[in-house]
Structure formats: structure tokens, C-alpha cells
């Protein structure tokens, strides 16, 4: 029996999924021209084929019978606008990830309110009209990002872990993952986004795309924290490698704050050695500040008396190298429990475990929130020393 689906909706759903006709046809076991006929209205799939289509395209089955594609509103403000360029529709994976994080955030916010949590003073303490250096100074003070912290970190990953830990101590939820939920087949795209922030005074949250390189993740974390300080919820695609990029005002401001947090002007001037080459300085200082060479080159160009032509030439070389680097992967190195904590954040994971063993949350609800099976909850608590 034929399913009287709407061709326009089928085409919308396939394009939304970022799958080609060949991809979808292959999963259904039909030829691509058969799918093309369904999209043009020249033929109809069977009900069984339509049900499979809905599963493959990750839409409710009923959507296929609507008269036109449904209007989808993204759950967070999109701050990725570049000049007058048209924004791409968020992918299914990105949309599902954001909805999952919002669900977790809402649970944690309710949990904190029930505990009688007070609003955090730093969220929204400044505005986009504030001095970026003043905002950066406040962030560095609250999160204790200083020379001692830099000296303590033995690697980029170590610095990132320290940064995350200190943000969590201050009350910021930090989640970091390169996939949707626990599905390793649904990887996140760095080209689509690098992070986002929810500037909630009771439960501020930062999400970092774990597919990015470590140095880029560090900058993204600083950038998203800046969003919290000015009370700006939204999605970012922090491009370190495009100096001519016409960013939205909020993104440009948060980039300036992040650069000052990670590479303070006074510190850079003190540690720059004019007796050696720019390349030698950059090679040494990227390890001190744990940022990419691109960030340091920008800072040197803005703050120091250096040869701009040499800076520009090195920037072009580093830009090309940056684009060829592998992604950073996820924290944990194969340790399931450490990766789980990274994906859900320490604060959220601890809160869910505590609420469960105190009898305030059902085991099945806790397992669903953390993305594990019910029998694993006690192991999670024991392995991560949450009780």
C-alpha cells in the first residue's frame, strides 16, 4: 500500500539531514532514481519504506504527510552571523545535541533552585559596552587564571582541564563532547560550531565541541566564559584562523576578552624577546600561554612593535597548517567514566548521582540524563568518587 507522503517534505527532510540521495537510497535498499521519483511526486513509497525513511532522516513519521515542511525554531540565539552571509540551517545532529543539553540544563537549574542556590554575581556583570580588558581581568580573578596556573599545566590538555576545573569550582557547568549523546556515529562538526553558552545566573553553562584541536578548545572556553560575563546566551563558531572575518559585534567582543584572558597584554610585553626572531618567540610562547600560534600572532600584531610583513607571512603559513590539523578528540583517552564525566560535566554528573542516591530522582531518569544504563549508575558514582 502506498504512503501518500508530501514530496516537498521528503526533499526538505533529506536536505536537512545533510544526506545525499545515494546515501538515503542505499539505506533503504532502493536505487537513487527511485528516491528521486518520490521527491518529485512521480511515485510513492510503501508505508514500510516511509517508516524507514522517517527513521533514516530522523523525523517523526507524521511529518512526511504534512502539506509543507514544518517551521523549525532553533533553541538558542545564533551568533554565528558573518557579515551579511546567510547562515546554514543547523544540522540534525547539532539540533539534537542542543536540545539534549538544554534538557540537562533545565534539570540542573531546578536542582540548584531546590537547594536554595543564590544567583552568581559574575553572570551578566558586564555588557558589550564594557572595556574588554576589564571583563578579562574579572574572569582571570574569579577563575584564577594566572602565571601560577600556566606554570602548573604541563600540556595543552592539562591547561584545559585546569581551566575547566576552575570554571566548575566557580559554579559554571562545562560540558565537552565531540558526538551527540553517546552515539559515536553522530560526530559534531567543527565547521558548524565550536561552542555555545547559556548565561543563566543560577546555572551558567558552557559547551565545547570536543572535535576541535586542544588549543582551539581552550580559546573557545575563554570565549564562551566571556559570553557569561556579559549575559549573552548563544552559539559561537570561534574562528581563530581568519583575521579578516567580519564577526558579529558580540563575537568580536568575546574574542577580545578571551585573547586578553589567555594572553594578557602586560605579560606578553614582559616575555617577548626582541633579540630573537618572531618565529622563535611564537614557538616559545605558545607553550607558555597554551594557545594557538594564530592567537599569539594576532596579539603580537596588536600589542608589539614587530615587523607586520613578517607577522602576516607567518600568519598565512600557520593558517594553512592550522586547517590541516587533526581534531582534538575527546577527553578520557578511552576511559569510559572519564569521558562520561567530560560529556556531562562534573557539576551535572555529581548532581544527578547525589539526587538519585538521596531518593529525589528515579534511577531510570538519572540513567537517561547521563546517557547510561541503570546498572551502571553505582559504578559511575564509585569510579568518579561522587559519593
Secondary structure, 3 states (H helix, E strand, C coil): CECCCCHHHHHHHHHHCCCCHHHHHHHHCCCHHHHHHHHHCCCCCEHHHHHHHHHHHCCCHHHHHCCCCCCCCCCCCECCCECCCCCCCCCHHHHHHHHHHHHHHHHHHHHHHHCCCCCCCCCCCCCCCCCHHHHHHHHHHHHCCCHHHHHHCCCHHHHHHHHHHHHHHCCCEEEEECEECCEEEEECCCCCCCEEEECCCCCCEEEEECCCCHHHHHHHHHHHHHHHHCCCCEEECCCCCCCCCCECHHHHHHHHHHHHHHCCHHHHHHHCCCCCCHHHHHHHHHHHHCCCHHHHHHHHHHHCCCCHHHHHHHHHHHHHHHHHCCCCCCCCCCCHHHHHHHHHCHHHHHHHHHHHHCCCCCHHHHHHHHCCCHHHHHHHHHHCCCC
